[in-house]
Structure formats: structure tokens, C-alpha cells
């Protein structure tokens, strides 16, 4: 049997990710411990009870000396765990159980929990970049504008999953009002732009196979700024299928810039999101890359 790459592991399970239940979380906990025991890796399991709990548990696990902290949940759970591990030598593992699973797909993590756990226990951790927007860490994508608007609606939606997200997006496309932004890249002069979408991508995809930043890499020391200018809403809607064939950069009014830092300014307070978590900021937001800030247990 292959020798595990880690000497201890902590599993943090979000019981409601992907529409799950407490009963399912208990079964998942037993599965995690069973696989870890079979690999002869000492492990502990915790189930989250509130927003921010995964971050607290991950920070405590790292303090106790755990070498791998596995986030079993969606993008929000992964963000909480990752933000606690950024800058440390403790590795992040992922068991995908969310609506989009953007970072998991980007890293090639399998969707089957049993295999995702075994793979993480045996993977040699590697470093990837993280990003920071408005003082909050993100590992997949962050955004200002339409995707932040969708994130705020989805956070309180009863219907989860891809269909719920798609329904909210479809309704918002007809009513969303784009803003005028002033965008300054890497210390350069600010450029005026009216944009329907302003995404800051560490990885290439939102999730569910939707590629927002073709060519983005999680380990290149840069972020990809994707701006889709407001030209014709009808043309924007018609261009949405390009997200699923890797040609988002060909959408009319789309431009992608690789950068290390960007400052976005507007005349009104800005709603933004980090890995799908909606937040409210001031009229100025700063984003920057955190090169090689996170270790991940993924092949």
C-alpha cells in the first residue's frame, strides 16, 4: 500500500453543503475516519454549526499540529479553511460537496468523497497562490458587480445547486444595473469603465465548468482581472454559452488583464464577494495576489 504523505489529518464537514443533512454529515464523518484509519493516519473530525466555524476549527487544528486540514463542503467552506491556513505549512485538502466546486475542479479533485480523501492523504502538497480583496482572502474567484450581486441573492436562496444559481442569474440579467468604475492596475493611472462584470480570478473557473478566465493558473504568481463592459445586455446574454466552451475572452466588450494588484473605485459603496461569500465594502476596494501562500494536497 502507498505510504500516506501526511502524518495527521483533520476533517471539517459542513453538514448543509449541497443540500446535505446532519444524518449525512454523521455518515461522512464515519467514512472519513474509516479511510484515514485504513491509511494509518491519525485523524479527527468536526462538523460546523455556524458561519465562520470552519475557519475557527481550521485555525485550531493547525495550532494543534495537524498536517492536513480537509474541507468537506462547498466554496464557502473551502474559503474559510483556506483563509486560516494561508501563510502556514499546513496543507488544505478538499472533499467537494457544494454547488459549483470551482477550485476543486481546477485542481483536478475527484467528486467522489472516498477517492478525494484517499488522494489527499497520499498527495505531496504543492503551493498555489491566493488572492485578497477588501482585506478578505479568496482562493478561487472574487468579484465586484454582477457576480457579487448573484452571490448575495444565492446566499439567501431556498433552492441550492446549479439550477437554483441559474434561475437567480437569469432573473438578474434583466434587472441588474451596471456601475461606472475607475480601475487602476499595478499602480497605473485609473481607467474609466462601465462594466456588467468585474471578476478577479485566481483560477480559471467559477464552477460547474464555467470558465471565466481562460488561461488563468493558480500557481503563476498573478491574478486575472476579467472586465465585461456594458454594451448590449442582449449580446451579453447570448454570449453566456462561451463560459462553457472556454472562449469567455471572445465575449464582446471582454478584456482580461494579468496583474498583481488592482484598485477599483466607484461613486457608491461596492458589493463584492470572495469565493461566493457576499460582502459590503466602501467606495474603494483593493485586490492583490498572495503568491505561493497556500499548500494544497492535490495532484
C-alpha positions, 0 to 999 in steps of 0.5 A: 500500500502507498505510504500516506504523505501526511502524518495527521489529518483533520476533517471539517464537514459542513453538514448543509453543503449541497443540500446535505443533512446532519444524518449525512454529515454523521455518515461522512464523518464515519467514512472519513475516519474509516479511510484515514484509519485504513491509511494509518493516519491519525485523524479527527473530525468536526462538523460546523454549526455556524458561519465562520466555524470552519475557519475557527476549527481550521485555525485550531487544528493547525495550532494543534499540529495537524498536517492536513486540514480537509474541507468537506463542503462547498466554496464557502467552506473551502474559503474559510479553511483556506483563509486560516491556513494561508501563510502556514505549512499546513496543507488544505485538502478538499472533499467537494460537496457544494454547488459549483466546486470551482477550485476543486475542479481546477485542481483536478479533485475527484467528486467522489468523497472516498477517492478525494480523501484517499488522494489527499492523504497520499498527495505531496502538497504543492503551493498555489497562490491566493488572492485578497480583496477588501482585506478578505482572502479568496482562493478561487474567484472574487468579484465586484458587480454582477457576480457579487450581486448573484452571490448575495441573492444565492446566499439567501436562496431556498433552492441550492445547486446549479439550477437554483444559481441559474434561475437567480442569474437569469432573473438578474440579467434583466434587472441588474444595473451596471456601475461606472468604475475607475480601475487602476492596475499595478499602480497605473493611472485609473481607467474609466469603465462601465462594466456588467462584470468585474471578476478577479480570478485566481483560477480559471473557473467559477464552477460547474465548468464555467470558465471565466478566465481562460488561461488563468493558473493558480500557481503563476504568481498573478491574478486575472482581472476579467472586465465585461463592459456594458454594451448590449445586455442582449449580446451579453446574454447570448454570449453566456454559452462561451463560459462553457466552451472556454472562449469567455475572452471572445465575449464582446466588450471582454478584456482580461488583464494579468496583474498583481494588484488592482484598485477599483473605485466607484461613486457608491459603496461596492458589493463584492464577494470572495469565493461566493461569500457576499460582502459590503465594502466602501467606495474603494476596494483593493485586490492583490495576489498572495503568491505561493501562500497556500499548500494544497494536497492535490495532484 
